[in-house]
Amino acid sequence: MAVPVTRPARVIIAVGSGKGGVGKSTVSLHLALAFSRRGLSVGLLDADLYGPDIPLMVGISRKEVARQWQLWRKNGIHLEPVERRGLRIMSVGFLLAEQQSLTMPAPLLTAALRQLVRDVDWGDPDVLLVDLPPGTADLQQQLLGVVLLDGGVIVVGPQDVAHLDGRKFLDFLREGGVPVLGGIENMSGLLCPHCGERIDVFPPVASERSLWAAGLALLGRVPLLPEGCGSDDWQADAFDAIAAKALEALERRPAA
């Protein structure tokens, strides 16, 4: 595979998971906000072409149905990211209607992904977070051919199956030569809204079957907390600590 040359940001981090339903997009958004609170300029790319959720999370809903998605133009295509909450955000959800499905054939996915990375005026942010769709299929593999990743973060839930599938995503990153910064366990217990006591909703994952047993560093755990989940500072302490550990892991990467 040829070495990708696209560098829309100084540091590019992919956030992925082995399965859906673990809150990866929520984690991506709040991790981006945590980086921003540290004074960094941050871009957020919603690369889940088939199920973009970031627009709704930042209060954007496109109603107009797109008649076509133009992937090439003689004089080039230039897309402007949407600025929300101090972040520069791009998503296929800004190009298609909220209820509109993406019917693009698989061979064109690389061109679409390349456009969202290369043809967007990101403004040279310090950090670009790429929120990937779950799994290790074509889109995730093609990302490695579009942009040079500085690191990957894996999101799991507190269930055995989430850790099992997370191991597959860990293997995918390692096979692709992507430095793995660590993992985040989301929905790690429920904080009672009345007394604040932590309640373990799921049985604990056996230590030998967990992602951490595979040598992945734990960046942090984020409990379920219904209160204030739509605010910028939701779970701020947890995400600020995770952001600090992720940056430390970036500093410890072996020299290229």
N, C-alpha and C positions, 0 to 999 in steps of 0.2 A: 504494500500500500504506500502511495506517495505521501510524503510528509505534508500535512495541511499547512497553509500559510496564512489563513484568515486569523487576524488578531484584533477583534473589535474592542477589546478591553485589556488592561494590564494583567489581570488575573481572571481566568475563566474556570468556573466550578460547575460541574454537572451534579444535579440532585436527582437521584433515581431510587427505584425500589424494584423488588422482584415480583410484586403483585400489587393490584389495585386495592383501594380501600384503607390504606394506612395513613392517609392524611398528608401525602407528599407535597401537594400543592400548597396546603396551609403552612407546612413547615418551610417550603421555599420562600413564600411571601414574608413570613415573620423572620426568617433568617436574613433575608434581604434588608428588612427594616432594622434588624440588629446591626448589620454592617453599616447602615446609614447613620445610626446613632453614634457610631464610633468616628464619625466625620468622613467616611469614605463616600465617594460618588458611586452609585450602584445602578446597574441595569438588570432587568429581569426578563428573560425570554421564556415564554410559555411555549415549549416545543411539543406539547401534546397536540398534534395536528387533528386527531380524531375526537378528542374530548377536552377542549380548552376550558379551564375553570377559573383561571386568574382574573379575566375581565369581570366576572360576577363578584369575585371577592373584593375588587376595588370599586364596585359600584357602577360598572359600565355594561350596558346591554344594547347591542345593535339589533335593530328591528328590520332594517332594509336587507332584502335578499340580494346577494351578489349574483349577477348573471354569469360572470366568468372570473377566473383568477389568472391574471396576466403574469407569466413567469419570465417573459423576455420582451424587451423593447429596444429598438435601434439605438436610441440615445441613453439607454440605461434606465433602471427603475430605482427610485429613491423613496423610501418609506420613513415617515416620522414616528418615533415612539410616542406613546401617550405618557404624560407625566402625572403621576398620582402618588401621594404620600411621600414625596421626595425621591421617588424612584422613576426611572425611565423604563417603560414596559412595552413589550411587543408580544402580540399573540395573534394566531389565526382567528381568534374570536373578535378581533377588530376588523377583519376583512370579510367575514361571513356573518350572516344573521345568527342570532343566538340559537334558534331552532333548526338551522340549516346544517345538513350533514355534509361532510367532505367526501366526495366520490372520486377523488383523484386516484388514478391507477398507481400501483406501487413504484413502477420505474420513474415516476415524476416526483416522488417524495424527496429525493436528494436535491432536486432543483428548488423545490418549495422551501426546504429547510435551509439551503444555501442562501436563498433570498432573505429569509428572516434573520439570518446572521450577518450576511455581507452587505445587503442593500438597505440596511437601516442606519440612520444617522444616530448612532449611539452616543457620540460626543466624547469618546475616549474615557469611559468610566474606569475607576480603580478596580471594580469587581463586576463581572457579569455572571449572574446565576442562570443556569439553564435547567428549567423544570422539565424533566423528561417524562414521557409516558411510561407506565410500568412495564417491566419485562425486558427481554433482550432480543427483540425482533429486528426487522429491517431498519426502522427509524433510528433506534439506538446505535446500531452498527454503522449506519451512514453518517451519524454525527461525528464519529471518529475520523471520517474522511473529509469533513467540512471544516472543522475547527480543532485547533490544538488545545486540549484540556490541560489545565494545571493541576486539577484534582477532582475527585469525585466524593460525594457524600451519599451514604445509603440510609434510607428511612425504612424502619420496620415498625410493626405493631408488637404488642406484648404476647403474641400467640405463637405457638410452635410452627404453624404453617407459614407465618410471615417470616420467621427466622429461616425456615427451610428455603423459601424462595429468595430471600435476601442473600443467602449463600450463593445462589446462581448468579445474581447480579454482581456480587463481589468477584466471582470467578470471571465474569465478562469484563469487568474493569481491569483486573490483573492481566488477563489474556491480551487486552488491548493496550497494555503498557501505560494505563492511566494511574497516577499516584492516588491511592485511596486515603483520604484524610481521616475518615472515621465514620461511625454510624450514630444515628439518632433513634431512640426508641420513643415513638409517639404514642399517645393514649396510654401511657404507662401508669395505670391506676386512675381512679376517680377521686377528685377532691370534693368532699361533701360541701354543698353550697351553704349548709346550715351551721356545721361545726368545724369544717376545715379538715376533718380526719380523712386520711387516704384510705381508699377502699380498693382492693385488688379485684377487678371485675373478671379477669381471666386467670386460669391456673398458671403458675409460674412455668417458664420454659426451662427444661432441664439444662443445666450448665453446659453439658457436653454437646448439646444440640444447638446452642445459641451461636449467633454471629460472632460473639466475643471469643468463643472457643476457637474460631477460625483465624484468630490473630487480628481481628478488627478492633481498633480503638473505639471506646465509647465516648462520644462527644458530649452526650447528655441525654436525660430522659425528660419528656414533656408530659405531664399528667393531663387527664381530661378535666377541663374547667369551663363549664358552660357560660359562666358569667363573663361578660365583656369580650366575647370571642371575636367580635367584629371590629374592635378598636386597635389602633396602631400599637399600643403598649400591652396588648394581651400577652400574658406569660413572658413579659419583658425580661425578668431576671433570668429565667431559664434560657431564653434565646441569646441574651447578652453573653452568658457564660459559654454557650455553645459556639457563638461567633468567635470569642476569644480563643477557644481551643482549636477551632478550624484554622485561624490565622497562625497559631503556633505550629500546627502541623504543616502548613505551607512553608514556614521558615525552615522546618526540619527536612524538607524534601532533599533527596540527593541531587547534587549539581548535575545538570544535563550534559 
